[in-house]
Amino acid sequence: MKAFQTICRLLRSSKGFSLKPTARVDFSTSSYSCSRKKKVNPYKEVDQEKYSDLVQSVLSSRALAQTPESLFEEDNLLYGPVSKCKPPKKEEEARVPRNWCPLFNPDRSIKPNATSTPTIPLKIPLQRNTIPSVTKILQQTMTSEQTFYLERWRQRMILELGEDGFAEYSSNIFLQGKRFHKALESILAPQGDLKERDENLESGYIQSVQHILKDVSGVRALESAVQHETLKYVGLLDCVAEYQGKLCVIDWKTSEKPKPYIRNTFDSPLQVVAYVGAINNDANYSFQVQCGLIVVAYKDGSPAHPHLMDTELCSQYWAKWLLRLEEYTKKEKNQNIQKPDEGTE
């Protein structure tokens, strides 16, 4: 005890030493704060750069509870309204014709000699027989989509013009096309009537194709029938002539709407390539054709759109034509099978 009192006296006599309560309190408080454990926020350990948006939404004290309505609104804001369209159909695998027949005739020369080139264009009349025409085959094998749009257009026209008005409209369209083809025949035929040719120049359709006619020469056939002797179909082509130096089957079309791309001409490429294949296998024609040309003329005289089909493109459409021909043959066969059953009922 005497030793403890001696130590206290020595401490009091030391300079700079104080036993004030405040010092003791400060010391005590400091010791308490150091010994207290801090709470660690688990979200602070998350990769802030990678998940910054997620962390902010979790840490935010103002975040409201999500509801189905708010989720829909958020998705609509981020991704746009939900599309109600049906998903696009998967592309069907490319079909190959079962009964392949070549488009070009290997036994016929591509470049005809001078004796085989007619001075007067061929004009073989179309014989009415049981063999189906190219036009009939294409009409009987239209896709459901083509049928839908054609019927929708017809119903819209009937709604605007009435039944009688639509019948008159269709008749006028047919007559205009017939006059257009007649006018082209008088222009392209070497024995055409000069007076009639001058009168036809006033036609809007003829004015529309003037820049095309400048590149047409060496006319071989006009309004002439063709028949594929192997595949058994017939047709009446508009013209066979050279266009920019290439011998083509030329198909003249009229339209009220612009058709700047070949896809706008619907089944016209199939019709042209069917004529190409028929010519190359028809004994009435000594030459061979490897190209096609679709010319779309306009009544207001605006420049016509030419769609040239080279050898490669013709080959592609030829495969499609063979498929349509097989489809037609199959339909006709099924109808013939059903006819006897219908008669016995």
C-alpha positions as semicolon CSV with decimal commas, in nm:
position;residue;x (nm);y (nm);z (nm)
1;M;0,000;0,000;0,000
2;K;0,286;0,239;0,084
3;A;0,442;0,149;-0,252
4;F;0,119;0,238;-0,439
5;Q;0,095;0,577;-0,261
6;T;0,456;0,652;-0,350
7;I;0,386;0,583;-0,720
8;C;0,083;0,814;-0,717
9;R;0,288;1,101;-0,567
10;L;0,551;1,058;-0,835
11;L;0,288;1,065;-1,109
12;R;0,129;1,385;-0,971
13;S;0,461;1,558;-0,963
14;S;0,531;1,465;-1,334
15;K;0,481;1,748;-1,585
16;G;0,208;1,717;-1,850
17;F;0,019;1,449;-1,668
18;S;-0,344;1,509;-1,572
19;L;-0,607;1,291;-1,414
20;K;-0,899;1,511;-1,510
21;P;-1,232;1,331;-1,558
22;T;-1,263;1,469;-1,907
23;A;-0,948;1,293;-2,014
24;R;-1,080;0,972;-1,868
25;V;-1,412;1,016;-2,044
26;D;-1,243;1,093;-2,378
27;F;-1,024;0,790;-2,340
28;S;-1,317;0,573;-2,248
29;T;-1,533;0,696;-2,539
30;S;-1,253;0,646;-2,787
31;S;-1,195;0,295;-2,664
32;Y;-1,565;0,213;-2,699
33;S;-1,590;0,341;-3,054
34;C;-1,291;0,139;-3,164
35;S;-1,420;-0,178;-3,008
36;R;-1,768;-0,147;-3,173
37;K;-1,818;-0,364;-3,491
38;K;-1,936;-0,188;-3,806
39;K;-2,220;-0,340;-4,015
40;V;-2,100;-0,431;-4,365
41;N;-2,348;-0,387;-4,653
42;P;-2,336;-0,710;-4,861
43;Y;-2,429;-0,523;-5,184
44;K;-2,112;-0,314;-5,157
45;E;-1,910;-0,625;-5,232
46;V;-2,088;-0,680;-5,566
47;D;-1,909;-0,586;-5,888
48;Q;-2,043;-0,230;-5,911
49;E;-1,954;-0,175;-6,278
50;K;-2,108;-0,497;-6,399
51;Y;-2,427;-0,485;-6,193
52;S;-2,464;-0,113;-6,127
53;D;-2,824;-0,093;-6,247
54;L;-2,926;-0,392;-6,037
55;V;-2,750;-0,267;-5,723
56;Q;-2,902;0,079;-5,754
57;S;-3,251;-0,062;-5,788
58;V;-3,201;-0,282;-5,479
59;L;-3,040;-0,011;-5,264
60;S;-3,291;0,254;-5,360
61;S;-3,532;0,317;-5,075
62;R;-3,779;0,477;-5,317
63;A;-3,827;0,168;-5,533
64;L;-4,192;0,069;-5,548
65;A;-4,318;-0,286;-5,558
66;Q;-4,365;-0,411;-5,917
67;T;-4,711;-0,512;-6,031
68;P;-4,816;-0,691;-6,353
69;E;-4,938;-0,358;-6,492
70;S;-4,612;-0,180;-6,413
71;L;-4,412;-0,466;-6,566
72;F;-4,612;-0,441;-6,889
73;E;-4,561;-0,064;-6,895
74;E;-4,188;-0,109;-6,842
75;D;-4,161;-0,370;-7,119
76;N;-4,364;-0,148;-7,350
77;L;-4,125;0,141;-7,280
78;L;-3,811;-0,068;-7,333
79;Y;-3,911;-0,298;-7,617
80;G;-4,220;-0,141;-7,773
81;P;-4,576;-0,276;-7,787
82;V;-4,633;-0,650;-7,810
83;S;-4,670;-0,764;-8,172
84;K;-4,990;-0,959;-8,236
85;C;-4,872;-1,082;-8,577
86;K;-4,821;-1,452;-8,628
87;P;-4,458;-1,563;-8,631
88;P;-4,314;-1,598;-8,980
89;K;-4,337;-1,945;-9,124
90;K;-4,018;-2,139;-9,159
91;E;-3,894;-2,150;-9,514
92;E;-3,989;-2,472;-9,680
93;E;-3,713;-2,688;-9,814
94;A;-3,653;-2,632;-10,183
95;R;-3,847;-2,892;-10,377
96;V;-3,702;-3,060;-10,682
97;P;-3,920;-3,164;-10,978
98;R;-3,964;-3,540;-10,995
99;N;-3,976;-3,556;-11,372
100;W;-3,692;-3,334;-11,487
101;C;-3,690;-3,214;-11,846
102;P;-3,413;-2,984;-11,976
103;L;-3,498;-2,626;-12,061
104;F;-3,252;-2,609;-12,348
105;N;-3,234;-2,849;-12,640
106;P;-2,883;-2,996;-12,675
107;D;-2,959;-3,099;-13,035
108;R;-3,043;-2,745;-13,145
109;S;-2,790;-2,474;-13,220
110;I;-2,792;-2,157;-13,013
111;K;-2,688;-1,942;-13,309
112;P;-2,917;-2,007;-13,607
113;N;-2,768;-1,990;-13,954
114;A;-2,888;-1,753;-14,221
115;T;-3,117;-2,008;-14,387
116;S;-3,299;-2,085;-14,062
117;T;-3,368;-1,720;-13,986
118;P;-3,712;-1,632;-14,132
119;T;-3,748;-1,306;-14,318
120;I;-4,113;-1,296;-14,214
121;P;-4,191;-1,364;-13,845
122;L;-4,362;-1,694;-13,774
123;K;-4,728;-1,673;-13,678
124;I;-4,854;-2,022;-13,605
125;P;-5,223;-2,034;-13,504
126;L;-5,315;-2,192;-13,173
127;Q;-5,502;-2,520;-13,213
128;R;-5,780;-2,585;-12,965
129;N;-5,731;-2,933;-12,824
130;T;-5,725;-3,124;-12,496
131;I;-5,368;-3,021;-12,414
132;P;-5,373;-2,760;-12,133
133;S;-5,242;-2,409;-12,194
134;V;-4,976;-2,232;-11,990
135;T;-5,234;-1,977;-11,872
136;K;-5,473;-2,247;-11,751
137;I;-5,198;-2,435;-11,565
138;L;-5,088;-2,120;-11,381
139;Q;-5,446;-2,024;-11,293
140;Q;-5,526;-2,371;-11,157
141;T;-5,212;-2,384;-10,942
142;M;-5,208;-2,040;-10,782
143;T;-5,097;-2,036;-10,421
144;S;-5,351;-1,970;-10,144
145;E;-5,184;-1,633;-10,085
146;Q;-5,225;-1,533;-10,451
147;T;-5,587;-1,645;-10,448
148;F;-5,655;-1,445;-10,130
149;Y;-5,512;-1,118;-10,263
150;L;-5,680;-1,161;-10,602
151;E;-6,018;-1,219;-10,442
152;R;-5,969;-0,929;-10,200
153;W;-5,890;-0,697;-10,495
154;R;-6,197;-0,822;-10,682
155;Q;-6,426;-0,764;-10,384
156;R;-6,285;-0,414;-10,331
157;M;-6,341;-0,326;-10,698
158;I;-6,698;-0,460;-10,686
159;L;-6,763;-0,253;-10,373
160;E;-6,645;0,061;-10,555
161;L;-6,789;-0,005;-10,903
162;G;-7,071;-0,252;-10,845
163;E;-7,111;-0,585;-11,026
164;D;-7,191;-0,429;-11,365
165;G;-6,924;-0,163;-11,331
166;F;-6,659;-0,422;-11,247
167;A;-6,762;-0,636;-11,546
168;E;-6,729;-0,332;-11,773
169;Y;-6,394;-0,241;-11,617
170;S;-6,259;-0,593;-11,675
171;S;-6,380;-0,587;-12,033
172;N;-6,209;-0,252;-12,097
173;I;-5,882;-0,379;-11,951
174;F;-5,897;-0,683;-12,178
175;L;-5,970;-0,468;-12,485
176;Q;-5,686;-0,227;-12,403
177;G;-5,442;-0,516;-12,375
178;K;-5,564;-0,665;-12,701
179;R;-5,527;-0,333;-12,885
180;F;-5,181;-0,285;-12,736
181;H;-5,064;-0,624;-12,865
182;K;-5,221;-0,554;-13,205
183;A;-5,042;-0,221;-13,223
184;L;-4,708;-0,382;-13,138
185;E;-4,764;-0,645;-13,405
186;S;-4,821;-0,377;-13,670
187;I;-4,503;-0,198;-13,559
188;L;-4,275;-0,504;-13,538
189;A;-4,403;-0,688;-13,847
190;P;-4,213;-0,584;-14,164
191;Q;-4,535;-0,603;-14,370
192;G;-4,730;-0,390;-14,123
193;D;-4,959;-0,110;-14,239
194;L;-4,763;0,218;-14,226
195;K;-5,080;0,423;-14,171
196;E;-5,194;0,201;-13,886
197;R;-4,841;0,214;-13,742
198;D;-4,847;0,595;-13,731
199;E;-5,189;0,595;-13,562
200;N;-5,066;0,353;-13,295
201;L;-4,782;0,585;-13,201
202;E;-5,039;0,811;-13,031
203;S;-5,122;0,537;-12,780
204;G;-4,994;0,592;-12,428
205;Y;-4,884;0,230;-12,404
206;I;-4,684;0,258;-12,728
207;Q;-4,520;0,579;-12,606
208;S;-4,434;0,393;-12,287
209;V;-4,234;0,125;-12,474
210;Q;-4,058;0,349;-12,729
211;H;-3,724;0,325;-12,549
212;I;-3,761;-0,057;-12,543
213;L;-3,847;-0,086;-12,914
214;K;-3,521;0,090;-13,004
215;D;-3,332;-0,214;-12,871
216;V;-3,559;-0,475;-13,037
217;S;-3,452;-0,626;-13,371
218;G;-3,451;-0,951;-13,566
219;V;-3,813;-1,046;-13,496
220;R;-3,860;-1,425;-13,537
221;A;-4,221;-1,481;-13,421
222;L;-4,531;-1,273;-13,341
223;E;-4,850;-1,396;-13,169
224;S;-4,742;-1,750;-13,244
225;A;-4,843;-2,081;-13,085
226;V;-4,591;-2,313;-12,919
227;Q;-4,621;-2,669;-12,790
228;H;-4,392;-2,871;-12,568
229;E;-4,408;-3,213;-12,726
230;T;-4,266;-3,394;-12,420
231;L;-4,440;-3,214;-12,131
232;K;-4,768;-3,175;-12,323
233;Y;-4,869;-2,811;-12,285
234;V;-4,936;-2,529;-12,532
235;G;-4,924;-2,150;-12,532
236;L;-4,952;-1,837;-12,743
237;L;-4,643;-1,618;-12,708
238;D;-4,631;-1,245;-12,785
239;C;-4,296;-1,210;-12,955
240;V;-3,956;-1,369;-13,017
241;A;-3,688;-1,117;-13,109
242;E;-3,343;-0,993;-13,022
243;Y;-3,322;-0,746;-12,735
244;Q;-2,985;-0,579;-12,696
245;G;-2,837;-0,857;-12,908
246;K;-2,992;-1,149;-12,710
247;L;-3,266;-1,366;-12,857
248;C;-3,560;-1,351;-12,613
249;V;-3,918;-1,451;-12,565
250;I;-4,078;-1,110;-12,508
251;D;-4,396;-1,079;-12,306
252;W;-4,573;-0,741;-12,327
253;K;-4,776;-0,647;-12,019
254;T;-4,994;-0,347;-11,929
255;S;-5,036;-0,216;-11,577
256;E;-5,201;0,070;-11,391
257;K;-4,941;0,053;-11,114
258;P;-4,561;0,072;-11,147
259;K;-4,384;-0,263;-11,145
260;P;-4,014;-0,178;-11,123
261;Y;-3,906;-0,524;-11,001
262;I;-3,954;-0,866;-11,155
263;R;-4,116;-0,990;-10,833
264;N;-4,397;-0,740;-10,899
265;T;-4,495;-0,931;-11,215
266;F;-4,627;-1,233;-11,019
267;D;-4,636;-1,544;-11,246
268;S;-4,517;-1,372;-11,565
269;P;-4,162;-1,516;-11,535
270;L;-4,310;-1,868;-11,520
271;Q;-4,518;-1,795;-11,828
272;V;-4,216;-1,667;-12,021
273;V;-3,990;-1,957;-11,926
274;A;-4,266;-2,205;-12,018
275;Y;-4,269;-2,052;-12,368
276;V;-3,889;-2,069;-12,384
277;G;-3,892;-2,440;-12,302
278;A;-4,172;-2,504;-12,551
279;I;-3,995;-2,326;-12,838
280;N;-3,676;-2,522;-12,775
281;N;-3,874;-2,849;-12,804
282;D;-4,119;-2,752;-13,081
283;A;-4,040;-2,882;-13,429
284;N;-4,198;-2,573;-13,586
285;Y;-3,907;-2,362;-13,461
286;S;-3,554;-2,424;-13,585
287;F;-3,384;-2,182;-13,346
288;Q;-3,323;-2,198;-12,971
289;V;-3,400;-1,927;-12,713
290;Q;-3,206;-1,884;-12,390
291;C;-3,342;-1,555;-12,249
292;G;-3,673;-1,392;-12,164
293;L;-3,795;-1,033;-12,139
294;I;-4,099;-0,898;-11,954
295;V;-4,199;-0,543;-12,052
296;V;-4,454;-0,360;-11,835
297;A;-4,613;-0,066;-12,021
298;Y;-4,819;0,219;-11,870
299;K;-5,123;0,394;-12,010
300;D;-5,001;0,743;-11,915
301;G;-4,696;0,699;-12,138
302;S;-4,439;0,685;-11,856
303;P;-4,133;0,473;-11,945
304;A;-4,201;0,100;-11,936
305;H;-4,004;-0,127;-11,705
306;P;-3,806;-0,403;-11,882
307;H;-3,718;-0,717;-11,683
308;L;-3,452;-0,923;-11,859
309;M;-3,424;-1,292;-11,766
310;D;-3,080;-1,430;-11,849
311;T;-2,994;-1,798;-11,887
312;E;-2,936;-1,852;-11,516
313;L;-3,259;-1,683;-11,409
314;C;-3,456;-1,873;-11,673
315;S;-3,315;-2,200;-11,535
316;Q;-3,429;-2,107;-11,183
317;Y;-3,783;-2,028;-11,298
318;W;-3,789;-2,340;-11,514
319;A;-3,761;-2,560;-11,205
320;K;-4,053;-2,370;-11,048
321;W;-4,258;-2,409;-11,366
322;L;-4,201;-2,787;-11,367
323;L;-4,331;-2,801;-11,007
324;R;-4,645;-2,607;-11,104
325;L;-4,693;-2,841;-11,400
326;E;-4,663;-3,146;-11,173
327;E;-4,913;-2,993;-10,931
328;Y;-5,160;-2,935;-11,214
329;T;-5,119;-3,292;-11,340
330;K;-5,178;-3,427;-10,989
331;K;-5,496;-3,220;-10,946
332;E;-5,632;-3,333;-11,282
333;K;-5,560;-3,695;-11,196
334;N;-5,743;-3,668;-10,862
335;Q;-6,044;-3,505;-11,029
336;N;-6,063;-3,779;-11,289
337;I;-6,058;-4,042;-11,014
338;Q;-6,343;-3,870;-10,826
339;K;-6,570;-3,828;-11,131
340;P;-6,682;-4,196;-11,156
341;D;-6,762;-4,198;-10,781
342;E;-6,976;-3,889;-10,815
343;G;-7,174;-4,048;-11,100
344;T;-7,261;-4,358;-10,899
345;E;-7,404;-4,172;-10,603
